[in-house]
Amino acid sequence: MYIDNFSEAITYCRFCFMCRHLSPIGNVTFTEADTPRVRASMIYGATMYPDEFTNADLIRTMYRSDLSGCCRRNCVHHFDEVGLTLAYRADIVEMGAVPENIKAIAAELQACPDWQISGEGNVVYVADQYSMESGAAAAFAKLASGYKTVSGGSCGKGLWVLGFRKEAKVLAEKFVAVLNDTKAETVVVSHPGIYDLLVNTIPEMGITLNAKVMHTSEYLADIKTKALGELYYLESDYLRNYNNDYPFPTNILTANGAVLKPFGTNDEESYSCAEGALVLDKIEIALVEKLAKYVEARADHPETDVIVTASPYTKVQLAKYTSLRVKTIEEVLAEAL
Ligand code: SF4
């Protein structure tokens, strides 16, 4: 089983409550089940009593995890509680025990249109749904030129986090084939989840991309704008917690005169509205609203603070549920050209 690769997390997390305060879902549901310790305890119990592995409450708990990676990042031993959750989901899929609502989301992700390619250049920009909806893609067009755009398809990362690994690989292979066909030397993305797919997930799948991958903040690193002034920056789960504190978002902001003010009560928490879970809004939408309200409640001056994020997903969710002034990195840079 996939969970067998995470015996350390099962063994150690079930006795440890050190990172409970960094569990975004636990912080809005106030339930111990939504922490790495109790998820590990429940899975350990299911290894002792295998009939409980497909217990409906256990499945629901494991599918509402935020997958932020905050607990793993800040754990002294970096035990992979995220990997354990993803492994459990993959086991549930292999056992044919997936709930109907999760099956329906997976079917929706699979029924995607083909990717479309437009433009010309040695660089290709991935204009996914969230980058388009957030305004990040339109802002990127003001900051860069001479690039191709791919849009319209599904990359496979959503299916991967739901545990549909074979199906995810089929979509990822199609996506990477389209990117390779462009002959681009560089692939630029605004969506940190797609960055993580291309940097970490496709090698795990055995798929090769013939290009360097950059988040827009890395690709635009040399851009010069007017001074950005005081901003609050919300970290991306995928860029910070899955990719070794990827430095480019804060680098580009400070290089352009941003004075970054600390947001919230500490710099370890996730304020991304479950970016790591990618499709939590399709699983339990009320949780995403609670996460957004949690962020709103921590703003110093909610009506006037300018909040910047490297995650188009986070901007879309905060715009939907709060009155915060949230902009993507691409937008704040384009406005200051
Ligand atoms: S991830 Fe680390 S800090 Fe969190 S419960 Fe597991 S062992 Fe404890």
Residues whose N, C-alpha, C, O or C-beta is under 5 A from the ligand:
A	BS01	SF4	Y12 C13 C16 F17 M18 C19 P36 R37 C71 R72 C75 F79 E81
